[in-house]
């Protein structure tokens, strides 16, 4: 966990600026956070104020105390830092974040948001390359269209615009031909990369691969997320 308090300004001036009786406040969280793997989770940026200066503040995610060291409020009563969003195996859910002073638990503040698993799936899982299938995905929270890049032997052979994500957690559901080519795709392993980049970028920060092994041009082929 990465979380640190920021000390700003002179002690006397900062203390004078902080209302002595104000209840702690926290800035609103973003609407949804993305978890790709247990070790790849988006950070929740925290900006709070009106804690006791220099007080230790415990951080709870879904009422679970986060690992030490707990941060301390700055001299001006503010608390700034980040903590990983919780992991979710599938779909999306609501989670809570709570900040509580260790020696003065009545000084507490909380907020809620959502977390979603970054994923794409194809239905039906097995299809001929020219069949129409449904692609469903979530976790594309950038305000931008979603693209599918068809990659074979390390090169992008075609890019198509899938659509615009919906909802807080960037969901999409579209029905398309599995391979939007005029000719049958080459036999071998293809990867469809879903991201929000207009041009294929193998280093795109948020992307999901769907692997399809094309064994013949007649038999249905199976799609597999990895």
Secondary structure as GFF3:
##gff-version 3
##sequence-region A 1 226
A	DSSP	alpha_helix	11	17	.	.	.	ID=ss1
A	DSSP	beta_strand	25	26	.	.	.	ID=ss2
A	DSSP	beta_strand	32	37	.	.	.	ID=ss3
A	DSSP	beta_strand	40	41	.	.	.	ID=ss4
A	DSSP	beta_strand	43	49	.	.	.	ID=ss5
A	DSSP	beta_strand	56	61	.	.	.	ID=ss6
A	DSSP	beta_strand	64	65	.	.	.	ID=ss7
A	DSSP	beta_strand	71	72	.	.	.	ID=ss8
A	DSSP	beta_strand	79	84	.	.	.	ID=ss9
A	DSSP	beta_strand	92	101	.	.	.	ID=ss10
A	DSSP	beta_strand	108	117	.	.	.	ID=ss11
A	DSSP	beta_strand	119	123	.	.	.	ID=ss12
A	DSSP	beta_strand	126	127	.	.	.	ID=ss13
A	DSSP	beta_strand	132	138	.	.	.	ID=ss14
A	DSSP	beta_strand	145	152	.	.	.	ID=ss15
A	DSSP	beta_strand	155	164	.	.	.	ID=ss16
A	DSSP	beta_strand	172	177	.	.	.	ID=ss17
A	DSSP	beta_strand	188	195	.	.	.	ID=ss18
A	DSSP	beta_strand	207	214	.	.	.	ID=ss19
A	DSSP	beta_strand	221	225	.	.	.	ID=ss20
###
